[in-house]
Amino acid sequence: MRRAAWVGVAIVIAVAGAWGYGALVRQENDSGLRVRLLAIAEDQTLDLSLSRAGRILTRVPDEGEAVARQDVVARVEQPGLAEDAADYQRQRAEIVARELTRRQNVEKAKAELAQIVSDEKRMTRLVRDGIAPAADLESLRHRREATEAGIRALETEKRQLEAQDDTLKVRVDKVKEFEHQGTLVSPVAGIVLTRHHREGEWVEAGQPIVTLQVSSSRPQSLTAFTA
């Protein structure tokens, strides 16, 4: 019994000594600095393709070449697109010229109308006084009505020109959309891992032209204190 008691006392002393030594070591070595793991970077791939089919007109970056964000990777031919764009722009320029002429005609017609109205008022007094014949007044009234009708026609022409220009704007925007669809721009920076097609080859819509190798960092941090 006495022997077991002495063994228990020895164990307690040993545990207390070990704990005290460990506390002393931690106090001497603890610098209070935090340790943070670096972000883990992993490589990913991205296929770049067009939404329009066509024959590649430009050089495609070779494998191993760096591609920056917004770089043009490839452009496909779009027959007749440039001619259509030039024709639409020419038609819009003609509409602008016609609108300028129309405005000049409106100003001229309004000035003529003002003069006719003034002459009509004067002729009305002369006819009332019996100095001028009624036929002259009637002639002025016909001229006034014809001039007013001409001004209304010019206003109608304005609406027609605006409608034509709006139609051409839609067509020009459509051409720009087609041009955009025929140009492959890289959305990210990376390295060409695989070149699937080269200049002069035909590609279908959605078919990869190049595969980029891009890196993305996934921050997986662990904070700890040095011991």
LORO-890373 format. One record per residue (C-alpha): residue in one letter; x, y, z. Coordinates in nm, 3 decimals, always signed. Example, Ala and Ser with C-alpha at 12.3 -4.5 7.8 and 13.67 -1.06 7.14 Angstrom:
2
+------+---------+---------+---------+
: type :       X :       Y :       Z :
+------+---------+---------+---------+
:    A :  +1.230 :  -0.450 :  +0.780 :
:    S :  +1.367 :  -0.106 :  +0.714 :
+------+---------+---------+---------+
//
This chain:
227
+------+---------+---------+---------+
: type :       X :       Y :       Z :
+------+---------+---------+---------+
:    M :  +0.000 :  +0.000 :  +0.000 :
:    R :  +0.276 :  +0.237 :  +0.099 :
:    R :  +0.469 :  +0.135 :  -0.209 :
:    A :  +0.177 :  +0.218 :  -0.443 :
:    A :  +0.143 :  +0.561 :  -0.282 :
:    W :  +0.508 :  +0.641 :  -0.350 :
:    V :  +0.467 :  +0.536 :  -0.715 :
:    G :  +0.168 :  +0.772 :  -0.756 :
:    V :  +0.363 :  +1.062 :  -0.604 :
:    A :  +0.649 :  +0.998 :  -0.848 :
:    I :  +0.414 :  +1.004 :  -1.146 :
:    V :  +0.257 :  +1.335 :  -1.038 :
:    I :  +0.601 :  +1.493 :  -0.996 :
:    A :  +0.708 :  +1.375 :  -1.343 :
:    V :  +0.396 :  +1.511 :  -1.514 :
:    A :  +0.426 :  +1.846 :  -1.339 :
:    G :  +0.790 :  +1.874 :  -1.436 :
:    A :  +0.719 :  +1.796 :  -1.799 :
:    W :  +0.440 :  +2.052 :  -1.820 :
:    G :  +0.653 :  +2.322 :  -1.657 :
:    Y :  +0.942 :  +2.258 :  -1.894 :
:    G :  +0.714 :  +2.272 :  -2.196 :
:    A :  +0.561 :  +2.601 :  -2.083 :
:    L :  +0.906 :  +2.749 :  -2.034 :
:    V :  +1.018 :  +2.640 :  -2.381 :
:    R :  +0.703 :  +2.781 :  -2.545 :
:    Q :  +0.752 :  +3.112 :  -2.368 :
:    E :  +1.116 :  +3.140 :  -2.481 :
:    N :  +1.053 :  +3.042 :  -2.846 :
:    D :  +0.712 :  +3.202 :  -2.914 :
:    S :  +0.777 :  +3.501 :  -3.151 :
:    G :  +0.408 :  +3.577 :  -3.200 :
:    L :  +0.446 :  +3.567 :  -3.580 :
:    R :  +0.168 :  +3.428 :  -3.798 :
:    V :  +0.234 :  +3.167 :  -4.061 :
:    R :  +0.014 :  +3.180 :  -4.376 :
:    L :  +0.030 :  +2.922 :  -4.652 :
:    L :  +0.082 :  +3.050 :  -5.006 :
:    A :  -0.204 :  +3.030 :  -5.257 :
:    I :  -0.212 :  +2.711 :  -5.457 :
:    A :  -0.195 :  +2.779 :  -5.833 :
:    E :  -0.332 :  +2.528 :  -6.077 :
:    D :  -0.327 :  +2.524 :  -6.456 :
:    Q :  -0.653 :  +2.527 :  -6.651 :
:    T :  -0.730 :  +2.509 :  -7.022 :
:    L :  -0.968 :  +2.717 :  -7.232 :
:    D :  -1.090 :  +2.642 :  -7.585 :
:    L :  -1.135 :  +2.950 :  -7.806 :
:    S :  -1.384 :  +2.926 :  -8.093 :
:    L :  -1.599 :  +3.146 :  -8.318 :
:    S :  -1.977 :  +3.164 :  -8.349 :
:    R :  -1.949 :  +3.188 :  -8.729 :
:    A :  -1.804 :  +2.946 :  -8.982 :
:    G :  -1.548 :  +3.062 :  -9.237 :
:    R :  -1.195 :  +3.041 :  -9.371 :
:    I :  -0.922 :  +3.178 :  -9.144 :
:    L :  -0.760 :  +3.486 :  -9.294 :
:    T :  -0.500 :  +3.566 :  -9.028 :
:    R :  -0.207 :  +3.387 :  -8.871 :
:    V :  -0.303 :  +3.174 :  -8.571 :
:    P :  -0.059 :  +3.181 :  -8.274 :
:    D :  +0.157 :  +2.871 :  -8.259 :
:    E :  +0.187 :  +2.634 :  -7.966 :
:    G :  +0.392 :  +2.784 :  -7.685 :
:    E :  +0.317 :  +3.144 :  -7.784 :
:    A :  +0.183 :  +3.386 :  -7.525 :
:    V :  -0.155 :  +3.544 :  -7.588 :
:    A :  -0.256 :  +3.859 :  -7.402 :
:    R :  -0.608 :  +3.948 :  -7.302 :
:    Q :  -0.803 :  +4.112 :  -7.592 :
:    D :  -0.549 :  +3.988 :  -7.849 :
:    V :  -0.697 :  +3.890 :  -8.186 :
:    V :  -0.639 :  +3.515 :  -8.218 :
:    A :  -0.802 :  +3.467 :  -8.560 :
:    R :  -1.031 :  +3.632 :  -8.813 :
:    V :  -1.242 :  +3.448 :  -9.071 :
:    E :  -1.348 :  +3.570 :  -9.414 :
:    Q :  -1.699 :  +3.704 :  -9.455 :
:    P :  -1.767 :  +3.748 :  -9.829 :
:    G :  -1.949 :  +4.065 :  -9.925 :
:    L :  -1.958 :  +4.204 :  -9.572 :
:    A :  -1.716 :  +4.490 :  -9.638 :
:    E :  -1.898 :  +4.579 :  -9.962 :
:    D :  -2.231 :  +4.584 :  -9.779 :
:    A :  -2.093 :  +4.809 :  -9.508 :
:    A :  -1.952 :  +5.053 :  -9.769 :
:    D :  -2.282 :  +5.055 :  -9.958 :
:    Y :  -2.484 :  +5.127 :  -9.644 :
:    Q :  -2.252 :  +5.410 :  -9.550 :
:    R :  -2.284 :  +5.555 :  -9.901 :
:    Q :  -2.663 :  +5.544 :  -9.880 :
:    R :  -2.658 :  +5.715 :  -9.542 :
:    A :  -2.436 :  +5.988 :  -9.684 :
:    E :  -2.689 :  +6.038 :  -9.965 :
:    I :  -2.968 :  +6.070 :  -9.709 :
:    V :  -2.771 :  +6.336 :  -9.523 :
:    A :  -2.726 :  +6.531 :  -9.848 :
:    R :  -3.097 :  +6.498 :  -9.932 :
:    E :  -3.191 :  +6.617 :  -9.584 :
:    L :  -2.969 :  +6.923 :  -9.625 :
:    T :  -3.136 :  +7.004 :  -9.959 :
:    R :  -3.479 :  +6.948 :  -9.805 :
:    R :  -3.408 :  +7.195 :  -9.526 :
:    Q :  -3.293 :  +7.454 :  -9.776 :
:    N :  -3.613 :  +7.403 :  -9.977 :
:    V :  -3.824 :  +7.439 :  -9.662 :
:    E :  -3.659 :  +7.769 :  -9.574 :
:    K :  -3.706 :  +7.890 :  -9.930 :
:    A :  -4.073 :  +7.782 :  -9.935 :
:    K :  -4.143 :  +7.948 :  -9.601 :
:    A :  -3.990 :  +8.274 :  -9.719 :
:    E :  -4.199 :  +8.254 : -10.037 :
:    L :  -4.512 :  +8.180 :  -9.834 :
:    A :  -4.451 :  +8.481 :  -9.612 :
:    Q :  -4.425 :  +8.702 :  -9.921 :
:    I :  -4.743 :  +8.554 : -10.072 :
:    V :  -4.937 :  +8.609 :  -9.746 :
:    S :  -4.822 :  +8.970 :  -9.738 :
:    D :  -4.923 :  +9.022 : -10.104 :
:    E :  -5.257 :  +8.853 : -10.037 :
:    K :  -5.337 :  +9.092 :  -9.754 :
:    R :  -5.248 :  +9.393 :  -9.968 :
:    M :  -5.448 :  +9.257 : -10.264 :
:    T :  -5.749 :  +9.195 : -10.037 :
:    R :  -5.757 :  +9.567 :  -9.947 :
:    L :  -5.721 :  +9.667 : -10.313 :
:    V :  -6.004 :  +9.436 : -10.419 :
:    R :  -6.223 :  +9.562 : -10.137 :
:    D :  -6.157 :  +9.919 : -10.249 :
:    G :  -6.230 :  +9.825 : -10.610 :
:    I :  -5.881 :  +9.908 : -10.727 :
:    A :  -5.767 :  +9.553 : -10.824 :
:    P :  -5.968 :  +9.273 : -10.985 :
:    A :  -6.078 :  +8.973 : -10.773 :
:    A :  -5.899 :  +8.740 : -11.014 :
:    D :  -5.561 :  +8.869 : -10.893 :
:    L :  -5.657 :  +8.789 : -10.533 :
:    E :  -5.775 :  +8.443 : -10.633 :
:    S :  -5.444 :  +8.381 : -10.809 :
:    L :  -5.252 :  +8.470 : -10.490 :
:    R :  -5.470 :  +8.235 : -10.288 :
:    H :  -5.390 :  +7.950 : -10.527 :
:    R :  -5.019 :  +8.024 : -10.496 :
:    R :  -5.043 :  +8.028 : -10.117 :
:    E :  -5.224 :  +7.693 : -10.108 :
:    A :  -4.973 :  +7.538 : -10.346 :
:    T :  -4.681 :  +7.665 : -10.137 :
:    E :  -4.836 :  +7.535 :  -9.815 :
:    A :  -4.890 :  +7.196 :  -9.981 :
:    G :  -4.524 :  +7.197 : -10.090 :
:    I :  -4.411 :  +7.261 :  -9.730 :
:    R :  -4.628 :  +6.974 :  -9.606 :
:    A :  -4.474 :  +6.748 :  -9.871 :
:    L :  -4.127 :  +6.848 :  -9.753 :
:    E :  -4.222 :  +6.759 :  -9.396 :
:    T :  -4.345 :  +6.420 :  -9.519 :
:    E :  -4.016 :  +6.372 :  -9.700 :
:    K :  -3.835 :  +6.438 :  -9.372 :
:    R :  -4.017 :  +6.149 :  -9.204 :
:    Q :  -3.942 :  +5.926 :  -9.501 :
:    L :  -3.572 :  +6.010 :  -9.487 :
:    E :  -3.564 :  +5.943 :  -9.114 :
:    A :  -3.729 :  +5.604 :  -9.167 :
:    Q :  -3.478 :  +5.514 :  -9.440 :
:    D :  -3.187 :  +5.620 :  -9.220 :
:    D :  -3.319 :  +5.414 :  -8.928 :
:    T :  -3.337 :  +5.109 :  -9.156 :
:    L :  -2.979 :  +5.164 :  -9.272 :
:    K :  -2.864 :  +5.203 :  -8.911 :
:    V :  -3.006 :  +4.861 :  -8.830 :
:    R :  -2.826 :  +4.712 :  -9.131 :
:    V :  -2.496 :  +4.879 :  -9.038 :
:    D :  -2.527 :  +4.749 :  -8.680 :
:    K :  -2.595 :  +4.402 :  -8.819 :
:    V :  -2.280 :  +4.420 :  -9.032 :
:    K :  -2.080 :  +4.524 :  -8.724 :
:    E :  -2.227 :  +4.231 :  -8.534 :
:    F :  -2.124 :  +3.993 :  -8.813 :
:    E :  -1.774 :  +4.143 :  -8.816 :
:    H :  -1.754 :  +4.094 :  -8.440 :
:    Q :  -1.866 :  +3.733 :  -8.472 :
:    G :  -1.599 :  +3.675 :  -8.736 :
:    T :  -1.316 :  +3.798 :  -8.512 :
:    L :  -1.187 :  +3.580 :  -8.228 :
:    V :  -1.055 :  +3.784 :  -7.936 :
:    S :  -0.900 :  +3.614 :  -7.636 :
:    P :  -1.092 :  +3.693 :  -7.316 :
:    V :  -0.792 :  +3.605 :  -7.095 :
:    A :  -0.415 :  +3.587 :  -7.111 :
:    G :  -0.247 :  +3.250 :  -7.151 :
:    I :  -0.015 :  +3.025 :  -7.347 :
:    V :  -0.124 :  +2.836 :  -7.658 :
:    L :  -0.133 :  +2.474 :  -7.551 :
:    T :  -0.280 :  +2.334 :  -7.875 :
:    R :  -0.333 :  +2.496 :  -8.214 :
:    H :  -0.619 :  +2.314 :  -8.383 :
:    H :  -0.628 :  +2.519 :  -8.707 :
:    R :  -0.401 :  +2.747 :  -8.904 :
:    E :  -0.435 :  +3.028 :  -9.159 :
:    G :  -0.625 :  +2.926 :  -9.472 :
:    E :  -0.820 :  +2.642 :  -9.312 :
:    W :  -1.199 :  +2.627 :  -9.287 :
:    V :  -1.354 :  +2.618 :  -8.939 :
:    E :  -1.709 :  +2.552 :  -8.834 :
:    A :  -1.894 :  +2.758 :  -8.576 :
:    G :  -1.804 :  +2.645 :  -8.225 :
:    Q :  -1.502 :  +2.446 :  -8.341 :
:    P :  -1.191 :  +2.520 :  -8.126 :
:    I :  -0.918 :  +2.713 :  -8.303 :
:    V :  -0.670 :  +2.712 :  -8.015 :
:    T :  -0.661 :  +2.580 :  -7.661 :
:    L :  -0.506 :  +2.815 :  -7.409 :
:    Q :  -0.332 :  +2.718 :  -7.090 :
:    V :  -0.425 :  +2.967 :  -6.822 :
:    S :  -0.335 :  +2.973 :  -6.455 :
:    S :  -0.577 :  +3.048 :  -6.177 :
:    S :  -0.490 :  +3.091 :  -5.812 :
:    R :  -0.711 :  +2.940 :  -5.548 :
:    P :  -0.624 :  +3.106 :  -5.216 :
:    Q :  -0.631 :  +2.832 :  -4.951 :
:    S :  -0.476 :  +3.007 :  -4.651 :
:    L :  -0.412 :  +2.862 :  -4.306 :
:    T :  -0.321 :  +3.094 :  -4.023 :
:    A :  -0.113 :  +2.962 :  -3.734 :
:    F :  +0.129 :  +3.088 :  -3.470 :
:    T :  +0.491 :  +2.984 :  -3.455 :
:    A :  +0.585 :  +2.772 :  -3.163 :
+------+---------+---------+---------+
//
